Amino acid sequence: AFLSPSMLASRCRFLVRKQAFVPARRFASTSSFLAFRPATTQVSLHKQSRAPFHSSAPRQKPAATVERLVEKYKAASELELYHWSSWGLAVGAPAAFILSPSALAHPFDLAIGILIPYHMNYGLQNVTDDYVPKQFKGMARGVVYATSLLVGLGLLKVNLCGTGITESVKCLWRKPQPKIEEVKE
């Protein structure tokens, strides 16, 4: 049964809002803009319990940030890594373009040079799984891996031996410099 906002306000006095109510799906026939359903676990505010953030609670030593990131990386699925690469590209590319003429853009260029081939490889593997016939899937996967490897090596060469990915892309919109011819005497 759906609760009206007034019933919800009266129930919130006795129940912890975060654990007592979870949002229900919005249905077209529902007239109210918020529909809540009771959760399976209800906690009364009258019970005395120590919260983990309470000052008298024993403190646990937090793990190092790098260790937590490594654990999170090891536990992540391929889809999660793909989404993280999307976020990395969404944040890293504009930051690299803003910082481009300076040396601060170099780490962003290197990160983009790693993220683009990974993101491309995972996405194209899914395309081959969905659209390539079974007899050609092995060959298609090999082509995708080879293409991703070549793109990664090309971006690495641009980053290490050239001006970097962002400067190379920015030069596409710059006016070409006139060539100065040497005067022969």
HUCORPE-V130470 format. One record per residue. NEAR is the number of other ideal C-beta (glycine too) atoms within 10 Angstrom. D_LAST is the distance of its C-alpha to the last C-alpha in Angstrom with 2 decimals. Layout:
near=NEAR d_last=D_LAST
near=NEAR d_last=D_LAST
This chain:
near=5 d_last=96.09
near=14 d_last=93.55
near=18 d_last=94.02
near=12 d_last=93.74
near=11 d_last=91.69
near=8 d_last=94.93
near=12 d_last=96.29
near=16 d_last=92.99
near=10 d_last=93.16
near=11 d_last=96.71
near=16 d_last=95.90
near=14 d_last=92.91
near=7 d_last=95.28
near=12 d_last=96.76
near=17 d_last=93.90
near=15 d_last=90.50
near=11 d_last=88.19
near=9 d_last=85.45
near=12 d_last=87.82
near=19 d_last=90.55
near=18 d_last=88.63
near=11 d_last=85.76
near=9 d_last=84.39
near=14 d_last=85.89
near=7 d_last=84.01
near=10 d_last=83.87
near=8 d_last=85.91
near=4 d_last=85.83
near=4 d_last=89.55
near=12 d_last=89.29
near=6 d_last=89.59
near=12 d_last=88.53
near=7 d_last=84.87
near=13 d_last=85.62
near=16 d_last=87.86
near=20 d_last=88.75
near=12 d_last=90.81
near=14 d_last=92.45
near=14 d_last=90.78
near=7 d_last=92.76
near=9 d_last=92.77
near=13 d_last=94.12
near=14 d_last=94.08
near=10 d_last=96.44
near=12 d_last=95.27
near=6 d_last=98.58
near=7 d_last=97.87
near=5 d_last=96.60
near=7 d_last=93.60
near=10 d_last=90.91
near=7 d_last=87.46
near=8 d_last=84.70
near=7 d_last=82.92
near=9 d_last=86.08
near=7 d_last=85.77
near=5 d_last=88.69
near=10 d_last=87.43
near=7 d_last=86.12
near=8 d_last=82.35
near=7 d_last=80.45
near=5 d_last=77.33
near=8 d_last=74.43
near=11 d_last=72.29
near=9 d_last=68.70
near=8 d_last=66.35
near=8 d_last=64.29
near=10 d_last=67.48
near=11 d_last=68.65
near=11 d_last=65.36
near=12 d_last=65.48
near=11 d_last=69.10
near=11 d_last=68.26
near=11 d_last=65.36
near=7 d_last=67.65
near=8 d_last=70.36
near=13 d_last=68.08
near=8 d_last=68.19
near=10 d_last=65.17
near=10 d_last=65.70
near=12 d_last=65.69
near=14 d_last=62.43
near=17 d_last=60.96
near=14 d_last=62.10
near=16 d_last=60.73
near=22 d_last=57.33
near=13 d_last=57.59
near=10 d_last=58.27
near=18 d_last=55.47
near=16 d_last=52.98
near=10 d_last=54.49
near=12 d_last=54.10
near=21 d_last=51.01
near=19 d_last=48.63
near=12 d_last=48.99
near=17 d_last=48.90
near=24 d_last=45.66
near=15 d_last=44.09
near=13 d_last=45.26
near=16 d_last=43.99
near=19 d_last=40.81
near=11 d_last=37.95
near=8 d_last=39.96
near=8 d_last=40.98
near=12 d_last=44.52
near=21 d_last=43.63
near=16 d_last=43.00
near=13 d_last=46.75
near=23 d_last=47.34
near=24 d_last=44.53
near=18 d_last=46.12
near=20 d_last=49.54
near=23 d_last=48.35
near=21 d_last=46.71
near=16 d_last=50.17
near=19 d_last=52.27
near=20 d_last=50.48
near=21 d_last=51.03
near=17 d_last=54.60
near=20 d_last=55.44
near=16 d_last=53.92
near=20 d_last=55.76
near=17 d_last=59.13
near=14 d_last=58.89
near=17 d_last=57.87
near=18 d_last=60.61
near=14 d_last=63.10
near=11 d_last=61.72
near=18 d_last=62.11
near=11 d_last=65.63
near=7 d_last=66.62
near=9 d_last=65.04
near=16 d_last=64.29
near=7 d_last=67.23
near=6 d_last=68.88
near=7 d_last=67.74
near=11 d_last=64.04
near=14 d_last=64.24
near=11 d_last=63.30
near=11 d_last=60.20
near=17 d_last=59.25
near=16 d_last=59.69
near=11 d_last=57.48
near=14 d_last=54.74
near=20 d_last=55.07
near=13 d_last=54.92
near=10 d_last=51.86
near=14 d_last=50.09
near=19 d_last=51.01
near=12 d_last=49.77
near=11 d_last=46.40
near=15 d_last=46.05
near=17 d_last=47.02
near=12 d_last=44.50
near=12 d_last=41.72
near=22 d_last=42.61
near=15 d_last=42.82
near=11 d_last=39.31
near=18 d_last=38.00
near=20 d_last=39.91
near=12 d_last=39.03
near=7 d_last=35.48
near=12 d_last=34.21
near=15 d_last=34.71
near=22 d_last=38.38
near=24 d_last=40.44
near=25 d_last=40.65
near=17 d_last=36.97
near=14 d_last=36.21
near=14 d_last=38.79
near=15 d_last=37.64
near=12 d_last=34.06
near=6 d_last=35.61
near=6 d_last=36.39
near=8 d_last=33.24
near=6 d_last=30.62
near=6 d_last=27.57
near=7 d_last=24.54
near=6 d_last=21.57
near=5 d_last=18.70
near=6 d_last=15.52
near=6 d_last=12.51
near=5 d_last=9.47
near=5 d_last=6.40
near=4 d_last=3.72
near=3 d_last=0.00
